[in-house]
Amino acid sequence: MSQTTVPYRGETAAPGSLITLDGQVQWAGLLMGPGTPYGIASEGLTGWADLPALDTGDVVRPDQHGAWPGAQWAQPRSVGATVWLLPESADRASATAEALLTATGVRAGEEWLAVRLHGQTLACRARIGQRVVPTNRAFATQGATKVALQWVCADPRRYSVDERSVRTQLPAPEPGLSWQAAGLEWPLDWGLAGSTGNLTVVNEGDAPTAPLIEFRGPVQRPSLTRMSDNRQLQYDIELADSDVLTVDTTAGTVTLNGTASRIHTAMATSLPEHLFQLEPGETALAFRAAPGPVDPRASVTVTWRDARW
């Protein structure tokens, strides 16, 4: 089993890659805060470290006080900031304002909003929800004004900027002692250790996180089981040695080689993809396949970010 830190899938760099100082905010390639022409007002950010509003499944007790407690689900996170637009000089006013307006325009998809506080950078996927730019006299003559920004994070969790990955192969027995023609020779050769097919992921945050799972062939009917409750993802598919079946539990998708959907191959015992979460702390997982010969090239890779409320 090996563990590495890698850039986020589909991104050219990790979120917050421009941040160097506490109090800085990075959004859509624009860096705001200390050391930039975009100073964060003294009140800072709102909604960033707050607990999101909650929806609950509580049911009122009809014959006594209170309610039966139900599930709790966090609503989207709303993050606000007041930003001072302070160009270095009057001739830089247009370029400084244009960079801010371009970064905070309307986009269909989400981007990373990253914030560094007390040496720790966390990030949310977000979209701009509001932008207010007072075009007063100071803005018209010097390019200086106080801009109000609001982001909406559909997923309210704040994630670590780096991903971690763990990989394992299918269970394989150890070869045991190597017998020579003359019998055993010292030092004893037990051969290379076999794979257990088990792995452990560690979510160092305080919120469940959704992993990205990649099954690589050759393997038939691959599965990944969460040992704490025996819930699993299992797919009735045969993968060749060049095939990769990608399960994105955030999007709830299953794709073969990055293009063709194979969500219909999910077996009846398979958990809906978006429910296969990694709770805070350690999670033990087991990689298995259909009975038969084991190919050492078959593997599963689990990639995740630590998640925090």
Secondary structure, DSSP 4 states (H G I P E B T S, - for coil): -EEEEEPPTT-SS-TTTT--STT-EEETTEEESTTSSEEEEEEEEESSSSPPPEEE--EE-SSSSSEE---EEEPPEEEEEEEEE--SSGGGHHHHHHHHHHHTS--SS-EEEEEEETTEEEEEEEEEEEEE----HHHHHHS-EEEEEEEEESS--EEESSEEEEEEE----------BTTB--SSP---SPPP-SEEEEEE-SSS-BPPEEEEESSEES-EEEETTTTEEEEB--EE-TT-EEEEETTTTEEEETTTEE-GGGB-TTBPPGGG--B-SEEEEEEEE-SSSPPPTT-EEEEEE--EE-
